[in-house]
Amino acid sequence: MNPTGKFPKTFARYAWIVLGYNVAVILWGAVVRSTGSGAGCGDHWPLCGGNLIPRIQKLATLIEFSHRASSGVDVLLVAGLVYLAFRRFERGELVRRLAAAAGFFTITEGLVGAALVLFGEVGDRVSMGRVVILSLHLVNTFLLLASIALVAWAAGKMRHSGLLREPSESEGGMPERKTAIYFAYGAGLAGMLVIAITGTLTALADTLFPARSLAQGFSWDFSNAPSPIVRLRIIHPVMAVLLGSLLVALAVYALSTATSAASKRLAGWLLGLVALQFMFGLINVLSLTPLWMQLLHLLTADLIWITLVLLSAEVFGLANAYPSLHEGEQAPSLAEAAGTYALPKHP
């Protein structure tokens, strides 16, 4: 069934809402980690303390249970996204594939979160298992955000269903398609995943081993740290500056060479967000990472990731790679397609 009327626009709006809700769930998950509330429901999953609705006797239980409840709502929202995509878009269309990916990563997100609880990798526990599971958790979270963002983006790009469009430079975003540019964007995307992992482990170290002063924090970074993950407090900022420099270069290049308004707009957002993140990172270090600053830092990182993913999709011309066609139908030529949508002639 082809989407008709205003459905793609309405669907895209719903997808953006689901994306925003996922970002809110992620931020609340950071509150769970930073307050050590991951064990608030004990070692039970998906039940909390063995009950569907637990008796709230301590703050940690309230924080963890509310996070699980919000995650449950998220599952329903993503399920709705997948249903609508498969109900109203054709087989093989990009929106369908991306919605299926969002559904998959939502399921794996719940499974990885369950692993943290069931294996006891919560609270004040520090182990290699927790590092590995948290790393997988972060990669899965970013892939989930990318999938949902691309669903909204692809739906917004929809034109006449069934019309094969040849890629054009104005839609692709860059006047020249160079392997080096693709490699640079790939490095930026991969680097964001690495930075997300080191950033989360750094936040975990700050929670479990809080420094009483900036001097003590620096002494731990360069001498006898109470745990190996504490040393990420010096490694993470260095890596973040290097990656940020690459993202700034990509944004400036896109602003100077892109021919589409969407690419220029996304490049401008990326440039501003990276500059803001540099400032937040400095404040985070100087203020000894208070919770409110951690949340702002994480929110900005999520927005940078989403913006970079969408800018990469524009640059790579992803929308042009998946024409909307019925399975088994022969693609119409551009001349035939133009004739199909030509206005009727009046006598």
N, C-alpha and C positions, 0 to 999 in steps of 0.2 A: 504494500500500500504506500503510495507516494505521499509525502507530507504536503498538505495544501494550505492555502491561506496563510495565516500568521503562525502556524504551528512551529516551524523551526525557530522563530524568534522567541515564542513562549517557552519552548523546550530549552533553548539556550539560557533564558533567564532563570529557569528552574535549576539548570546545571550550575550556574554561578552561585545560587543560593546554597546548593549542596556543597560546593567548594568552600564557601565561607563558613558553613557549619563545621566542616572537617577541620578547618584551621582552628576554630574555637575549641574543638575536642582535643586537638593536639596541644594547645596552650594549657588546657586543664590537666592533661596528662603530665605536663611539665610541673604543674603545681603538685600533683601526686608524688612525683619523683623528688622534688625539692623539699617537700615537707616530710618525706619518709613514710608516706601513707600507703605505700604499695601493699603492705601486709595488713591493711585495715579490715579486710574480709577474711583473714586467715589464709589457709592453703586451699580454700574452696574456689572452684570456678566451674560453671558461670554463676553459681549461687554465691551469696555473700554470707559467710559464717554458717553455711548450710541451709540458709533460708532465702526464699525468693525476695522478700522484703525484710531486711534484718532489723533488729532492735538497735537503734543508734545510741550507744553508750559512751562513745568517744569520738573525738573530732576526726581521727584517722579513718574510722569506718565510714563516716559521712562523706569525706572527701573521695575515698576509693569507690564507694557505692554510687555516688553521683557521677563519677567518671564512667563506670560500667553502664549506668543507665543512659547516659548521653551517647555512649558508643552503640548501645542497642537501637536508639533512635536513628543513629547514623546508618546502621545496617538497613533499616526500613527506607530511608531516603535514597540510598544508593540502589536498593532493589527497585524502587519506583523509577529511578533513572534508567536502569537496564530494561525494565518492562516497556517503558515508553519508547526507548530507542529501538527495541525489537518489534514493537507494535506498529510504529509509524514510519520507519526508515527501511529502505530496501536491503536485501541480502548483499553483503559485500561492501556496503557503504562504510566510510571511515567512522561515522558516528557510532554505528553498531559495534565495530571492532573496539573502539576506545571505551565504550560503555561496558563491554564484556571484560575488558582489562580492569576497569574500575571495580567491577563486581568481584573479580578474582583477587585483586589486592585488598579489598575490604575483608574478604574471608581470611586471607593469610595474615592480615593485620590482627584480627581477633585471635588467630592461632598463636601468633608470636607473643601477644600479650598474655595469653593463657599459659604459655611456656614459662614466662617470667614468674607467674604466681605458683604454678604447680611444681616447678623446680626450686622454689624458695629463693629466687634471685631478686629479692626486693628488700625494702628496709635498709639496714646498714650493712648488708652483706656485700663483700668485695671478692669477686672470683673471676677467673677467666671465662667461666660459663656466662656470667652476667655481662661481661664485656662483649662476648660474641653475640648473645641474644639481643642486647641493646643495639649493636651495630646492624644486625639484620632488621631490627624494628625500624631504625631510622631510614635505611634504604627502602624498605617496603612503604613507609609513610610517604617518602618523597615520590615514589613511583605512583602511589595512589593519588596524591595531589596533582601530579602531572597528567594522569589519565583523565581525571575529572575536568581539569582546566582545558585540556584538549578537546573533550566532548563539547564543552560550552563554546570553544573557539570554532570547532568544525561546524557545529550547528549554525553559528552566526555567519559562516561562510557560504551556507547553502544558497544555491541559485535555483534555476529551473531543474527539477529532477528529471534525469534522462538525457540531459544535454552534456555532451562531451566537450570539454573546453581544453584547448591546447595551452600549455604553460606559457605565460607571458612574463616579460621582465618586470612589468609594472606590478604584477601580482606576486611574483616570487620574492621581491624585496631588494635584491642585489642586481646591479647591472651586469656583473660578471660572476659566473659560478666557478669558483676556484677551490681546488682540493684543500689548499692551505686554510681557507676560511672555514670549510667544513670541519677540518681537524681542530681548528681553534675552538669552535663551538662545542665539539665533542669533548675536548679537554676541559672546557668550562663546566659542562654538565657533569662530567666525571669528578672534577674537582669539588663541585658543590656537594656531591655525595660524601666525599672524604671529609670535607670540612664539617658537614652535619654530624658525622660520626665523632670526630675529635671534639666538636663543640659540646655534644651531649655527654661524652665521657669527662670532659673538663667540668661541666656543670655538676656531674655526679661527684667528682673529686672535691669541688667546692662545698657540696652539701655534707659529705662524709668527713672531710678534713678541712674545716673552715679555718683560715688564717686569722689570727687576732689583729694583725696589722699588715700593712703593705711590705714592711721590712721582713717580717716573718715569712710572708708568701714568697718573696724573692729568695730568701735563704733556703726554703724548701725546693725551689725550682733548680737551684744550682748545687745543692749539697745533699744532706740526708733527708730525703722526702719520706714521709710516713708510709707512702704507697707508690708503686710505679706509675699509677694513673695520674698522680699529682704533677708529674713532670710534663703532662700535656698542657699545663697552664702556660708554659713558655713555648711549646711546640705549636699549639693551636693558633696563637696570634700571628706567629711568623708565617704559617701556611695561609692564614686568612688574608694577610697583606699581599702575598704573592698572587693568590687567586683573585683578590679584589682588583689588583692591577691589571690582570688579564681581562676581567669583566669590563673595566673602564675602557680598555683599548678596544674591545669588541663594540661597546656602546658608541664610542666616538667614531669608529669606522662605519658603523651602521648609520649614524646620523649624517655622515658626510657622503655616503654612497647610495643609501637606500632610496628607491624611487616611490615606494608606497607609503601612504600616510600611516598605516598601521605599524609598519616597521619602525618608522621614525618615532612614533608615539611610544612604542615599547622600549626603544633604545633610550629615549629620554627618561622614562620611568626607571630603567635599569641603572642609569648613571646616577640619578638622584638617590635611589635606594642604597646603592653601594656606598656613596658618600655618607648617608645617614648611618649605615651600619658601622663604618669606621669610627664615627663619633660615639655610637652606643658601645662599641667594643672598648674604647678608651675609658669611658665613664664606668663601664663594668669592672675594669681592672682597678681603677682608682677608688671605687666605692666598695670594693671587696664583694662584688656580685650579689647584691640584694635580690630578693625574689622578683620584685617589680621590674628590675632592670634585666633580669634573665628573660622574663616574658617579652619585653620589648625587643630584646636581642633576637629571640626565637621567632617572633612575629615577623620581624624584618627579614630574617633568613628565609622564612617560608615565602614571603612576597618576592624576594630576589629569585628564588628557585622558580616560582610560577612565571614570573616575567621572562626569565631566561628561556624556559621551555617554550613559551609562546613566541618569543622572538626567533628562536631556532626554527620553529615550525614555519614561520613566515619566510625566513631566509631560505630554508630548504624547499619551499614550495610544496609543503605536504598536502595542502588542499587539492592541488592539481594532479596529485598522483593517484587519487581515488575518485574517478568520475562516477556519477550516480547513474547506474544502468541496471536494467532488469537482467537477471542471469539468462544467458543464452541469446540475448538480443544483440544485433550487430550495431556497433556504434555509428550514429549518423555523422555524416561529414558536417563541417561547419556551414557549408552552403545549404545543406538540407535542413539543419537545425535553424538557420536564419529564416528559411522559408516557412518552417513550422510556426514560428512566432511572429511572422510578418502581419502587419495590420491589413484588414480586408480593404479592397479597393472599392470605392464608391463609383457607380456608373455616372 
